[in-house]
Every structure is written in structure tokens, then in C-alpha cells.
Amino acid sequence: MKTAISTIFLVLAAMGPAYAGDTTVVYKSGILVSVFVGVLALIVVAQLVPALILIVGFVKSLIAGKEAAPAAAESTTSTD
């Protein structure tokens, strides 16, 4: 264990500093790229709306199912 710790320490001590890349170049995108990204975002949002409606309906049915289950159980036992 002591050997492993000393080995890790020696490796970390021997490492040099890391330099970041040159950031002097600024990339600008045109209006078409912005429109394209906007259309993609619109497609994603358009697909989220039906999914949210489906999830809300599923949760409502689960809640209603728990409330209706005792009534259904009582009706089946009363007919027996």
C-alpha cells in the first residue's frame, strides 16, 4: 500500500502543467444556423407536449384506479 501511494505521488509530481488551447479565434454562426437550431428546438418541444399529456393521464388513471378499487371490490363481494 505504501509503495502504491508513493508511486502515485511520484507520477503526479513528475507531470508537467497542462496548457489550454488558443482561444483567440471566435467562431460566429450565421442566421441560418440560428434558424436551424430554432426549428430543432421547436420539434423537440412539439414532441414533449403529447408526452406530458400522456404522463398526466397515466398518473390520473393510477390515482383514480386506487380510489375505484375498493368500490369495485365491494361490488364483487356483494353479488356473491
All heavy atoms as a GROMACS GRO file, in nm:
protein
  564
    1MET      N    1   0.082  -0.119   0.000
    1MET     CA    2   0.000   0.000   0.000
    1MET      C    3   0.087   0.125   0.000
    1MET      O    4   0.058   0.221  -0.069
    1MET     CB    5  -0.092  -0.005   0.122
    1MET     CG    6  -0.185   0.110   0.132
    1MET     SD    7  -0.309   0.096   0.002
    1MET     CE    8  -0.407   0.235   0.035
    2LYS      N    9   0.192   0.120   0.082
    2LYS     CA   10   0.281   0.235   0.090
    2LYS      C   11   0.354   0.255  -0.042
    2LYS      O   12   0.376   0.369  -0.085
    2LYS     CB   13   0.380   0.213   0.205
    2LYS     CG   14   0.463   0.333   0.237
    2LYS     CD   15   0.550   0.306   0.360
    2LYS     CE   16   0.631   0.430   0.395
    2LYS     NZ   17   0.715   0.407   0.512
    3THR      N   18   0.388   0.146  -0.108
    3THR     CA   19   0.455   0.155  -0.238
    3THR      C   20   0.363   0.214  -0.343
    3THR      O   21   0.406   0.296  -0.424
    3THR     CB   22   0.501   0.015  -0.282
    3THR    OG1   23   0.580  -0.044  -0.180
    3THR    CG2   24   0.582   0.022  -0.410
    4ALA      N   25   0.237   0.176  -0.340
    4ALA     CA   26   0.142   0.228  -0.437
    4ALA      C   27   0.120   0.377  -0.418
    4ALA      O   28   0.116   0.453  -0.516
    4ALA     CB   29   0.009   0.154  -0.425
    5ILE      N   30   0.110   0.419  -0.294
    5ILE     CA   31   0.090   0.563  -0.268
    5ILE      C   32   0.211   0.642  -0.311
    5ILE      O   33   0.199   0.749  -0.372
    5ILE     CB   34   0.057   0.584  -0.119
    5ILE    CG1   35  -0.080   0.525  -0.087
    5ILE    CG2   36   0.061   0.733  -0.083
    5ILE    CD1   37  -0.114   0.527   0.060
    6SER      N   38   0.330   0.590  -0.281
    6SER     CA   39   0.450   0.664  -0.322
    6SER      C   40   0.464   0.666  -0.473
    6SER      O   41   0.509   0.766  -0.531
    6SER     CB   42   0.574   0.603  -0.256
    6SER     OG   43   0.592   0.470  -0.298
    7THR      N   44   0.423   0.559  -0.542
    7THR     CA   45   0.429   0.556  -0.688
    7THR      C   46   0.333   0.659  -0.747
    7THR      O   47   0.368   0.732  -0.839
    7THR     CB   48   0.393   0.415  -0.739
    7THR    OG1   49   0.482   0.321  -0.683
    7THR    CG2   50   0.401   0.409  -0.890
    8ILE      N   51   0.212   0.665  -0.694
    8ILE     CA   52   0.115   0.764  -0.743
    8ILE      C   53   0.166   0.906  -0.718
    8ILE      O   54   0.157   0.992  -0.804
    8ILE     CB   55  -0.022   0.742  -0.675
    8ILE    CG1   56  -0.083   0.612  -0.724
    8ILE    CG2   57  -0.117   0.858  -0.701
    8ILE    CD1   58  -0.209   0.570  -0.650
    9PHE      N   59   0.226   0.928  -0.603
    9PHE     CA   60   0.279   1.061  -0.572
    9PHE      C   61   0.392   1.097  -0.667
    9PHE      O   62   0.399   1.210  -0.716
    9PHE     CB   63   0.328   1.065  -0.427
    9PHE     CG   64   0.389   1.196  -0.390
    9PHE    CD1   65   0.309   1.307  -0.369
    9PHE    CD2   66   0.527   1.210  -0.377
    9PHE    CE1   67   0.366   1.428  -0.335
    9PHE    CE2   68   0.584   1.332  -0.344
    9PHE     CZ   69   0.504   1.442  -0.322
   10LEU      N   70   0.480   1.003  -0.698
   10LEU     CA   71   0.591   1.031  -0.790
   10LEU      C   72   0.539   1.059  -0.931
   10LEU      O   73   0.591   1.147  -1.000
   10LEU     CB   74   0.689   0.914  -0.791
   10LEU     CG   75   0.775   0.902  -0.666
   10LEU    CD1   76   0.860   0.775  -0.672
   10LEU    CD2   77   0.865   1.024  -0.650
   11VAL      N   78   0.439   0.986  -0.975
   11VAL     CA   79   0.383   1.008  -1.109
   11VAL      C   80   0.319   1.146  -1.116
   11VAL      O   81   0.337   1.220  -1.212
   11VAL     CB   82   0.283   0.896  -1.144
   11VAL    CG1   83   0.202   0.932  -1.268
   11VAL    CG2   84   0.356   0.766  -1.166
   12LEU      N   85   0.241   1.182  -1.012
   12LEU     CA   86   0.176   1.312  -1.011
   12LEU      C   87   0.277   1.426  -1.000
   12LEU      O   88   0.258   1.533  -1.057
   12LEU     CB   89   0.075   1.320  -0.897
   12LEU     CG   90  -0.049   1.233  -0.912
   12LEU    CD1   91  -0.136   1.242  -0.788
   12LEU    CD2   92  -0.128   1.274  -1.036
   13ALA      N   93   0.386   1.404  -0.929
   13ALA     CA   94   0.487   1.508  -0.914
   13ALA      C   95   0.566   1.528  -1.043
   13ALA      O   96   0.614   1.639  -1.071
   13ALA     CB   97   0.582   1.474  -0.799
   14ALA      N   98   0.579   1.423  -1.123
   14ALA     CA   99   0.657   1.432  -1.246
   14ALA      C  100   0.578   1.493  -1.361
   14ALA      O  101   0.636   1.529  -1.464
   14ALA     CB  102   0.707   1.293  -1.287
   15MET      N  103   0.446   1.508  -1.345
   15MET     CA  104   0.364   1.562  -1.453
   15MET      C  105   0.386   1.712  -1.467
   15MET      O  106   0.402   1.783  -1.369
   15MET     CB  107   0.215   1.534  -1.427
   15MET     CG  108   0.182   1.387  -1.424
   15MET     SD  109   0.012   1.358  -1.379
   15MET     CE  110  -0.066   1.392  -1.532
   16GLY      N  111   0.385   1.756  -1.590
   16GLY     CA  112   0.402   1.898  -1.616
   16GLY      C  113   0.269   1.969  -1.621
   16GLY      O  114   0.163   1.906  -1.618
   17PRO      N  115   0.270   2.099  -1.629
   17PRO     CA  116   0.144   2.173  -1.636
   17PRO      C  117   0.075   2.152  -1.770
   17PRO      O  118   0.139   2.131  -1.873
   17PRO     CB  119   0.187   2.318  -1.617
   17PRO     CG  120   0.328   2.322  -1.661
   17PRO     CD  121   0.386   2.186  -1.628
   18ALA      N  122  -0.056   2.158  -1.769
   18ALA     CA  123  -0.135   2.145  -1.892
   18ALA      C  124  -0.174   2.284  -1.939
   18ALA      O  125  -0.220   2.366  -1.861
   18ALA     CB  126  -0.259   2.061  -1.866
   19TYR      N  127  -0.152   2.308  -2.065
   19TYR     CA  128  -0.186   2.438  -2.121
   19TYR      C  129  -0.312   2.426  -2.205
   19TYR      O  130  -0.329   2.331  -2.281
   19TYR     CB  131  -0.071   2.490  -2.206
   19TYR     CG  132   0.054   2.515  -2.126
   19TYR    CD1  133   0.162   2.429  -2.133
   19TYR    CD2  134   0.062   2.623  -2.040
   19TYR    CE1  135   0.276   2.450  -2.058
   19TYR    CE2  136   0.176   2.645  -1.964
   19TYR     CZ  137   0.282   2.559  -1.973
   19TYR     OH  138   0.393   2.580  -1.898
   20ALA      N  139  -0.399   2.523  -2.192
   20ALA     CA  140  -0.522   2.523  -2.270
   20ALA      C  141  -0.492   2.565  -2.413
   20ALA      O  142  -0.388   2.624  -2.443
   20ALA     CB  143  -0.623   2.619  -2.208
   21GLY      N  144  -0.586   2.538  -2.502
   21GLY     CA  145  -0.570   2.574  -2.642
   21GLY      C  146  -0.586   2.724  -2.663
   21GLY      O  147  -0.627   2.799  -2.573
   22ASP      N  148  -0.552   2.767  -2.779
   22ASP     CA  149  -0.562   2.908  -2.814
   22ASP      C  150  -0.709   2.947  -2.830
   22ASP      O  151  -0.784   2.884  -2.904
   22ASP     CB  152  -0.488   2.933  -2.944
   22ASP     CG  153  -0.480   3.080  -2.977
   22ASP    OD1  154  -0.498   3.163  -2.887
   22ASP    OD2  155  -0.453   3.111  -3.095
   23THR      N  156  -0.752   3.050  -2.761
   23THR     CA  157  -0.892   3.092  -2.768
   23THR      C  158  -0.908   3.228  -2.835
   23THR      O  159  -1.006   3.297  -2.813
   23THR     CB  160  -0.953   3.098  -2.627
   23THR    OG1  161  -0.877   3.190  -2.549
   23THR    CG2  162  -0.954   2.962  -2.561
   24THR      N  163  -0.814   3.266  -2.917
   24THR     CA  164  -0.824   3.397  -2.982
   24THR      C  165  -0.918   3.395  -3.101
   24THR      O  166  -0.966   3.500  -3.142
   24THR     CB  167  -0.686   3.444  -3.028
   24THR    OG1  168  -0.632   3.348  -3.118
   24THR    CG2  169  -0.593   3.464  -2.910
   25VAL      N  170  -0.948   3.276  -3.154
   25VAL     CA  171  -1.036   3.265  -3.270
   25VAL      C  172  -1.180   3.258  -3.221
   25VAL      O  173  -1.215   3.176  -3.137
   25VAL     CB  174  -1.001   3.141  -3.354
   25VAL    CG1  175  -1.097   3.128  -3.471
   25VAL    CG2  176  -0.858   3.148  -3.401
   26VAL      N  177  -1.265   3.344  -3.272
   26VAL     CA  178  -1.406   3.345  -3.235
   26VAL      C  179  -1.485   3.295  -3.355
   26VAL      O  180  -1.475   3.349  -3.465
   26VAL     CB  181  -1.453   3.487  -3.198
   26VAL    CG1  182  -1.602   3.488  -3.168
   26VAL    CG2  183  -1.373   3.540  -3.080
   27TYR      N  184  -1.562   3.190  -3.330
   27TYR     CA  185  -1.643   3.134  -3.437
   27TYR      C  186  -1.782   3.195  -3.429
   27TYR      O  187  -1.846   3.193  -3.326
   27TYR     CB  188  -1.652   2.982  -3.423
   27TYR     CG  189  -1.518   2.916  -3.439
   27TYR    CD1  190  -1.447   2.871  -3.330
   27TYR    CD2  191  -1.463   2.899  -3.566
   27TYR    CE1  192  -1.324   2.810  -3.345
   27TYR    CE2  193  -1.340   2.839  -3.581
   27TYR     CZ  194  -1.270   2.794  -3.471
   27TYR     OH  195  -1.149   2.735  -3.486
   28LYS      N  196  -1.829   3.250  -3.538
   28LYS     CA  197  -1.963   3.307  -3.544
   28LYS      C  198  -2.045   3.227  -3.643
   28LYS      O  199  -1.999   3.192  -3.750
   28LYS     CB  200  -1.958   3.452  -3.589
   28LYS     CG  201  -1.900   3.546  -3.488
   28LYS     CD  202  -1.911   3.687  -3.534
   28LYS     CE  203  -1.860   3.782  -3.428
   28LYS     NZ  204  -1.873   3.922  -3.470
   29SER      N  205  -2.167   3.200  -3.603
   29SER     CA  206  -2.256   3.130  -3.694
   29SER      C  207  -2.356   3.230  -3.749
   29SER      O  208  -2.390   3.329  -3.685
   29SER     CB  209  -2.327   3.017  -3.621
   29SER     OG  210  -2.395   3.067  -3.511
   30GLY      N  211  -2.406   3.202  -3.864
   30GLY     CA  212  -2.498   3.293  -3.931
   30GLY      C  213  -2.641   3.277  -3.886
   30GLY      O  214  -2.673   3.199  -3.794
   31ILE      N  215  -2.727   3.349  -3.950
   31ILE     CA  216  -2.870   3.346  -3.917
   31ILE      C  217  -2.932   3.211  -3.953
   31ILE      O  218  -3.024   3.163  -3.885
   31ILE     CB  219  -2.944   3.461  -3.987
   31ILE    CG1  220  -3.089   3.471  -3.939
   31ILE    CG2  221  -2.942   3.445  -4.136
   31ILE    CD1  222  -3.100   3.526  -3.800
   32LEU      N  223  -2.879   3.146  -4.057
   32LEU     CA  224  -2.935   3.016  -4.096
   32LEU      C  225  -2.911   2.910  -3.989
   32LEU      O  226  -2.996   2.824  -3.965
   32LEU     CB  227  -2.876   2.972  -4.230
   32LEU     CG  228  -2.921   3.054  -4.351
   32LEU    CD1  229  -2.852   3.004  -4.477
   32LEU    CD2  230  -3.072   3.046  -4.366
   33VAL      N  231  -2.796   2.916  -3.925
   33VAL     CA  232  -2.768   2.820  -3.817
   33VAL      C  233  -2.863   2.845  -3.701
   33VAL      O  234  -2.915   2.751  -3.639
   33VAL     CB  235  -2.620   2.829  -3.774
   33VAL    CG1  236  -2.594   2.741  -3.653
   33VAL    CG2  237  -2.528   2.792  -3.888
   34SER      N  238  -2.888   2.969  -3.669
   34SER     CA  239  -2.981   3.002  -3.561
   34SER      C  240  -3.123   2.955  -3.594
   34SER      O  241  -3.193   2.902  -3.508
   34SER     CB  242  -2.982   3.152  -3.536
   34SER     OG  243  -2.855   3.195  -3.495
   35VAL      N  244  -3.164   2.973  -3.718
   35VAL     CA  245  -3.298   2.927  -3.760
   35VAL      C  246  -3.305   2.775  -3.753
   35VAL      O  247  -3.405   2.718  -3.707
   35VAL     CB  248  -3.330   2.978  -3.902
   35VAL    CG1  249  -3.455   2.912  -3.957
   35VAL    CG2  250  -3.346   3.129  -3.901
   36PHE      N  251  -3.198   2.708  -3.795
   36PHE     CA  252  -3.196   2.562  -3.791
   36PHE      C  253  -3.206   2.511  -3.648
   36PHE      O  254  -3.282   2.419  -3.618
   36PHE     CB  255  -3.068   2.512  -3.858
   36PHE     CG  256  -3.053   2.363  -3.859
   36PHE    CD1  257  -3.134   2.284  -3.938
   36PHE    CD2  258  -2.958   2.301  -3.779
   36PHE    CE1  259  -3.122   2.147  -3.940
   36PHE    CE2  260  -2.945   2.164  -3.780
   36PHE     CZ  261  -3.026   2.086  -3.860
   37VAL      N  262  -3.131   2.572  -3.558
   37VAL     CA  263  -3.137   2.531  -3.417
   37VAL      C  264  -3.275   2.561  -3.360
   37VAL      O  265  -3.329   2.483  -3.280
   37VAL     CB  266  -3.024   2.600  -3.337
   37VAL    CG1  267  -3.041   2.578  -3.187
   37VAL    CG2  268  -2.888   2.550  -3.383
   38GLY      N  269  -3.336   2.672  -3.400
   38GLY     CA  270  -3.470   2.704  -3.354
   38GLY      C  271  -3.573   2.603  -3.401
   38GLY      O  272  -3.662   2.564  -3.325
   39VAL      N  273  -3.561   2.558  -3.525
   39VAL     CA  274  -3.654   2.457  -3.577
   39VAL      C  275  -3.636   2.325  -3.502
   39VAL      O  276  -3.733   2.258  -3.467
   39VAL     CB  277  -3.634   2.439  -3.729
   39VAL    CG1  278  -3.708   2.317  -3.779
   39VAL    CG2  279  -3.682   2.563  -3.802
   40LEU      N  280  -3.511   2.290  -3.474
   40LEU     CA  281  -3.487   2.166  -3.398
   40LEU      C  282  -3.547   2.176  -3.257
   40LEU      O  283  -3.606   2.081  -3.208
   40LEU     CB  284  -3.337   2.138  -3.389
   40LEU     CG  285  -3.270   2.094  -3.519
   40LEU    CD1  286  -3.121   2.072  -3.496
   40LEU    CD2  287  -3.334   1.969  -3.573
   41ALA      N  288  -3.532   2.292  -3.195
   41ALA     CA  289  -3.590   2.311  -3.062
   41ALA      C  290  -3.742   2.304  -3.068
   41ALA      O  291  -3.806   2.248  -2.979
   41ALA     CB  292  -3.544   2.444  -3.004
   42LEU      N  293  -3.800   2.358  -3.172
   42LEU     CA  294  -3.946   2.352  -3.189
   42LEU      C  295  -3.993   2.208  -3.205
   42LEU      O  296  -4.097   2.169  -3.150
   42LEU     CB  297  -3.988   2.436  -3.308
   42LEU     CG  298  -4.136   2.451  -3.333
   42LEU    CD1  299  -4.201   2.525  -3.217
   42LEU    CD2  300  -4.161   2.524  -3.463
   43ILE      N  301  -3.920   2.128  -3.278
   43ILE     CA  302  -3.956   1.987  -3.297
   43ILE      C  303  -3.951   1.914  -3.163
   43ILE      O  304  -4.039   1.836  -3.129
   43ILE     CB  305  -3.864   1.921  -3.401
   43ILE    CG1  306  -3.896   1.977  -3.540
   43ILE    CG2  307  -3.878   1.770  -3.398
   43ILE    CD1  308  -3.798   1.935  -3.646
   44VAL      N  309  -3.848   1.940  -3.085
   44VAL     CA  310  -3.835   1.873  -2.955
   44VAL      C  311  -3.950   1.913  -2.863
   44VAL      O  312  -4.010   1.829  -2.795
   44VAL     CB  313  -3.698   1.906  -2.892
   44VAL    CG1  314  -3.692   1.861  -2.747
   44VAL    CG2  315  -3.586   1.842  -2.972
   45VAL      N  316  -3.983   2.042  -2.860
   45VAL     CA  317  -4.093   2.088  -2.774
   45VAL      C  318  -4.226   2.030  -2.823
   45VAL      O  319  -4.311   1.991  -2.742
   45VAL     CB  320  -4.096   2.242  -2.770
   45VAL    CG1  321  -4.222   2.294  -2.706
   45VAL    CG2  322  -3.974   2.294  -2.696
   46ALA      N  323  -4.244   2.021  -2.954
   46ALA     CA  324  -4.368   1.966  -3.008
   46ALA      C  325  -4.382   1.818  -2.970
   46ALA      O  326  -4.494   1.768  -2.957
   46ALA     CB  327  -4.371   1.983  -3.160
   47GLN      N  328  -4.273   1.748  -2.951
   47GLN     CA  329  -4.281   1.608  -2.910
   47GLN      C  330  -4.297   1.593  -2.760
   47GLN      O  331  -4.344   1.490  -2.712
   47GLN     CB  332  -4.157   1.533  -2.956
   47GLN     CG  333  -4.153   1.514  -3.106
   47GLN     CD  334  -4.032   1.436  -3.150
   47GLN    OE1  335  -3.942   1.409  -3.071
   47GLN    NE2  336  -4.028   1.398  -3.275
   48LEU      N  337  -4.260   1.695  -2.685
   48LEU     CA  338  -4.274   1.687  -2.540
   48LEU      C  339  -4.418   1.708  -2.496
   48LEU      O  340  -4.460   1.651  -2.395
   48LEU     CB  341  -4.184   1.791  -2.472
   48LEU     CG  342  -4.037   1.759  -2.462
   48LEU    CD1  343  -3.961   1.874  -2.399
   48LEU    CD2  344  -4.015   1.634  -2.381
   49VAL      N  345  -4.494   1.788  -2.566
   49VAL     CA  346  -4.632   1.819  -2.524
   49VAL      C  347  -4.719   1.693  -2.520
   49VAL      O  348  -4.783   1.666  -2.418
   49VAL     CB  349  -4.692   1.930  -2.613
   49VAL    CG1  350  -4.839   1.945  -2.587
   49VAL    CG2  351  -4.618   2.061  -2.589
   50PRO      N  352  -4.725   1.612  -2.625
   50PRO     CA  353  -4.806   1.490  -2.614
   50PRO      C  354  -4.753   1.393  -2.508
   50PRO      O  355  -4.833   1.323  -2.444
   50PRO     CB  356  -4.795   1.427  -2.753
   50PRO     CG  357  -4.752   1.534  -2.842
   50PRO     CD  358  -4.674   1.629  -2.759
   51ALA      N  359  -4.623   1.390  -2.490
   51ALA     CA  360  -4.568   1.301  -2.387
   51ALA      C  361  -4.612   1.345  -2.248
   51ALA      O  362  -4.649   1.262  -2.164
   51ALA     CB  363  -4.417   1.298  -2.396
   52LEU      N  364  -4.612   1.475  -2.224
   52LEU     CA  365  -4.657   1.525  -2.094
   52LEU      C  366  -4.805   1.498  -2.074
   52LEU      O  367  -4.848   1.462  -1.963
   52LEU     CB  368  -4.626   1.674  -2.082
   52LEU     CG  369  -4.477   1.709  -2.068
   52LEU    CD1  370  -4.458   1.860  -2.069
   52LEU    CD2  371  -4.420   1.649  -1.942
   53ILE      N  372  -4.884   1.515  -2.178
   53ILE     CA  373  -5.029   1.487  -2.167
   53ILE      C  374  -5.051   1.339  -2.136
   53ILE      O  375  -5.135   1.303  -2.053
   53ILE     CB  376  -5.100   1.529  -2.297
   53ILE    CG1  377  -5.099   1.681  -2.311
   53ILE    CG2  378  -5.242   1.475  -2.301
   53ILE    CD1  379  -5.148   1.731  -2.445
   54LEU      N  380  -4.973   1.252  -2.199
   54LEU     CA  381  -4.984   1.109  -2.173
   54LEU      C  382  -4.944   1.075  -2.030
   54LEU      O  383  -5.011   0.994  -1.963
   54LEU     CB  384  -4.895   1.033  -2.271
   54LEU     CG  385  -4.900   0.881  -2.264
   54LEU    CD1  386  -5.038   0.833  -2.307
   54LEU    CD2  387  -4.793   0.821  -2.352
   55ILE      N  388  -4.840   1.136  -1.980
   55ILE     CA  389  -4.795   1.110  -1.842
   55ILE      C  390  -4.900   1.158  -1.743
   55ILE      O  391  -4.929   1.089  -1.644
   55ILE     CB  392  -4.658   1.175  -1.818
   55ILE    CG1  393  -4.550   1.101  -1.897
   55ILE    CG2  394  -4.623   1.177  -1.670
   55ILE    CD1  395  -4.415   1.168  -1.896
   56VAL      N  396  -4.958   1.275  -1.767
   56VAL     CA  397  -5.060   1.327  -1.676
   56VAL      C  398  -5.182   1.234  -1.676
   56VAL      O  399  -5.238   1.203  -1.571
   56VAL     CB  400  -5.098   1.471  -1.717
   56VAL    CG1  401  -5.224   1.517  -1.645
   56VAL    CG2  402  -4.984   1.566  -1.687
   57GLY      N  403  -5.221   1.186  -1.792
   57GLY     CA  404  -5.333   1.093  -1.799
   57GLY      C  405  -5.304   0.962  -1.729
   57GLY      O  406  -5.390   0.905  -1.662
   58PHE      N  407  -5.180   0.916  -1.740
   58PHE     CA  408  -5.140   0.792  -1.674
   58PHE      C  409  -5.146   0.807  -1.523
   58PHE      O  410  -5.197   0.719  -1.452
   58PHE     CB  411  -5.000   0.752  -1.720
   58PHE     CG  412  -4.949   0.626  -1.659
   58PHE    CD1  413  -5.002   0.505  -1.695
   58PHE    CD2  414  -4.847   0.629  -1.566
   58PHE    CE1  415  -4.954   0.388  -1.640
   58PHE    CE2  416  -4.798   0.514  -1.509
   58PHE     CZ  417  -4.853   0.392  -1.546
   59VAL      N  418  -5.095   0.919  -1.473
   59VAL     CA  419  -5.097   0.942  -1.328
   59VAL      C  420  -5.239   0.957  -1.279
   59VAL      O  421  -5.275   0.904  -1.173
   59VAL     CB  422  -5.010   1.066  -1.295
   59VAL    CG1  423  -5.030   1.109  -1.151
   59VAL    CG2  424  -4.863   1.038  -1.324
   60LYS      N  425  -5.324   1.027  -1.355
   60LYS     CA  426  -5.463   1.041  -1.316
   60LYS      C  427  -5.533   0.906  -1.310
   60LYS      O  428  -5.613   0.880  -1.220
   60LYS     CB  429  -5.537   1.134  -1.412
   60LYS     CG  430  -5.512   1.279  -1.388
   60LYS     CD  431  -5.597   1.364  -1.484
   60LYS     CE  432  -5.578   1.510  -1.460
   60LYS     NZ  433  -5.658   1.593  -1.554
   61SER      N  434  -5.504   0.820  -1.406
   61SER     CA  435  -5.568   0.688  -1.406
   61SER      C  436  -5.518   0.604  -1.290
   61SER      O  437  -5.593   0.524  -1.234
   61SER     CB  438  -5.544   0.617  -1.538
   61SER     OG  439  -5.408   0.583  -1.553
   62LEU      N  440  -5.391   0.621  -1.253
   62LEU     CA  441  -5.341   0.547  -1.138
   62LEU      C  442  -5.409   0.592  -1.010
   62LEU      O  443  -5.446   0.510  -0.925
   62LEU     CB  444  -5.189   0.565  -1.125
   62LEU     CG  445  -5.102   0.485  -1.221
   62LEU    CD1  446  -4.956   0.519  -1.201
   62LEU    CD2  447  -5.123   0.337  -1.198
   63ILE      N  448  -5.425   0.722  -0.995
   63ILE     CA  449  -5.490   0.775  -0.876
   63ILE      C  450  -5.637   0.735  -0.874
   63ILE      O  451  -5.689   0.692  -0.770
   63ILE     CB  452  -5.475   0.929  -0.871
   63ILE    CG1  453  -5.328   0.964  -0.849
   63ILE    CG2  454  -5.562   0.989  -0.762
   63ILE    CD1  455  -5.297   1.110  -0.864
   64ALA      N  456  -5.705   0.744  -0.986
   64ALA     CA  457  -5.846   0.705  -0.992
   64ALA      C  458  -5.862   0.555  -0.974
   64ALA      O  459  -5.960   0.509  -0.917
   64ALA     CB  460  -5.905   0.749  -1.125
   65GLY      N  461  -5.765   0.478  -1.018
   65GLY     CA  462  -5.771   0.333  -1.003
   65GLY      C  463  -5.764   0.291  -0.859
   65GLY      O  464  -5.829   0.197  -0.816
   66LYS      N  465  -5.685   0.363  -0.779
   66LYS     CA  466  -5.674   0.329  -0.638
   66LYS      C  467  -5.803   0.364  -0.564
   66LYS      O  468  -5.842   0.294  -0.472
   66LYS     CB  469  -5.556   0.402  -0.575
   66LYS     CG  470  -5.423   0.343  -0.612
   66LYS     CD  471  -5.310   0.412  -0.538
   66LYS     CE  472  -5.178   0.347  -0.573
   66LYS     NZ  473  -5.067   0.410  -0.501
   67GLU      N  474  -5.868   0.472  -0.604
   67GLU     CA  475  -5.992   0.512  -0.538
   67GLU      C  476  -6.108   0.422  -0.580
   67GLU      O  477  -6.196   0.393  -0.500
   67GLU     CB  478  -6.024   0.657  -0.572
   67GLU     CG  479  -5.925   0.755  -0.513
   67GLU     CD  480  -5.950   0.897  -0.560
   67GLU    OE1  481  -6.040   0.917  -0.643
   67GLU    OE2  482  -5.877   0.986  -0.515
   68ALA      N  483  -6.108   0.375  -0.703
   68ALA     CA  484  -6.217   0.292  -0.752
   68ALA      C  485  -6.201   0.146  -0.715
   68ALA      O  486  -6.297   0.070  -0.718
   68ALA     CB  487  -6.228   0.306  -0.904
   69ALA      N  488  -6.082   0.104  -0.677
   69ALA     CA  489  -6.058  -0.036  -0.647
   69ALA      C  490  -6.138  -0.085  -0.529
   69ALA      O  491  -6.197  -0.193  -0.535
   69ALA     CB  492  -5.908  -0.060  -0.626
   70PRO      N  493  -6.148  -0.012  -0.416
   70PRO     CA  494  -6.231  -0.064  -0.306
   70PRO      C  495  -6.379  -0.072  -0.343
   70PRO      O  496  -6.448  -0.164  -0.302
   70PRO     CB  497  -6.208   0.038  -0.194
   70PRO     CG  498  -6.078   0.102  -0.226
   70PRO     CD  499  -6.069   0.102  -0.375
   71ALA      N  500  -6.428   0.022  -0.424
   71ALA     CA  501  -6.568   0.018  -0.465
   71ALA      C  502  -6.593  -0.103  -0.554
   71ALA      O  503  -6.696  -0.170  -0.543
   71ALA     CB  504  -6.605   0.147  -0.538
   72ALA      N  505  -6.499  -0.134  -0.641
   72ALA     CA  506  -6.514  -0.249  -0.728
   72ALA      C  507  -6.508  -0.378  -0.647
   72ALA      O  508  -6.580  -0.474  -0.674
   72ALA     CB  509  -6.405  -0.248  -0.835
   73ALA      N  510  -6.424  -0.381  -0.546
   73ALA     CA  511  -6.413  -0.500  -0.462
   73ALA      C  512  -6.542  -0.521  -0.383
   73ALA      O  513  -6.587  -0.635  -0.365
   73ALA     CB  514  -6.293  -0.487  -0.368
   74GLU      N  515  -6.602  -0.413  -0.338
   74GLU     CA  516  -6.727  -0.425  -0.263
   74GLU      C  517  -6.840  -0.474  -0.352
   74GLU      O  518  -6.923  -0.552  -0.309
   74GLU     CB  519  -6.763  -0.290  -0.201
   74GLU     CG  520  -6.671  -0.249  -0.088
   74GLU     CD  521  -6.705  -0.110  -0.036
   74GLU    OE1  522  -6.806  -0.052  -0.081
   74GLU    OE2  523  -6.629  -0.060   0.047
   75SER      N  524  -6.840  -0.427  -0.478
   75SER     CA  525  -6.948  -0.467  -0.567
   75SER      C  526  -6.937  -0.614  -0.605
   75SER      O  527  -7.036  -0.682  -0.622
   75SER     CB  528  -6.949  -0.379  -0.692
   75SER     OG  529  -6.831  -0.400  -0.767
   76THR      N  530  -6.814  -0.666  -0.615
   76THR     CA  531  -6.797  -0.807  -0.650
   76THR      C  532  -6.833  -0.895  -0.531
   76THR      O  533  -6.885  -1.005  -0.548
   76THR     CB  534  -6.654  -0.836  -0.695
   76THR    OG1  535  -6.564  -0.797  -0.593
   76THR    CG2  536  -6.623  -0.765  -0.826
   77THR      N  537  -6.805  -0.849  -0.411
   77THR     CA  538  -6.840  -0.931  -0.294
   77THR      C  539  -6.990  -0.928  -0.265
   77THR      O  540  -7.044  -1.025  -0.214
   77THR     CB  541  -6.762  -0.882  -0.170
   77THR    OG1  542  -6.790  -0.744  -0.149
   77THR    CG2  543  -6.613  -0.903  -0.187
   78SER      N  544  -7.056  -0.818  -0.298
   78SER     CA  545  -7.200  -0.811  -0.271
   78SER      C  546  -7.280  -0.897  -0.367
   78SER      O  547  -7.389  -0.943  -0.333
   78SER     CB  548  -7.247  -0.666  -0.277
   78SER     OG  549  -7.229  -0.617  -0.408
   79THR      N  550  -7.227  -0.924  -0.488
   79THR     CA  551  -7.301  -1.006  -0.584
   79THR      C  552  -7.284  -1.153  -0.556
   79THR      O  553  -7.360  -1.234  -0.606
   79THR     CB  554  -7.254  -0.977  -0.727
   79THR    OG1  555  -7.115  -0.999  -0.736
   79THR    CG2  556  -7.287  -0.833  -0.766
   80ASP      N  557  -7.182  -1.188  -0.474
   80ASP     CA  558  -7.159  -1.329  -0.448
   80ASP      C  559  -7.259  -1.385  -0.356
   80ASP      O  560  -7.331  -1.398  -0.290
   80ASP     CB  561  -7.020  -1.351  -0.388
   80ASP     CG  562  -6.911  -1.330  -0.492
   80ASP    OD1  563  -6.940  -1.344  -0.612
   80ASP    OD2  564  -6.798  -1.299  -0.451
   0.00000   0.00000   0.00000
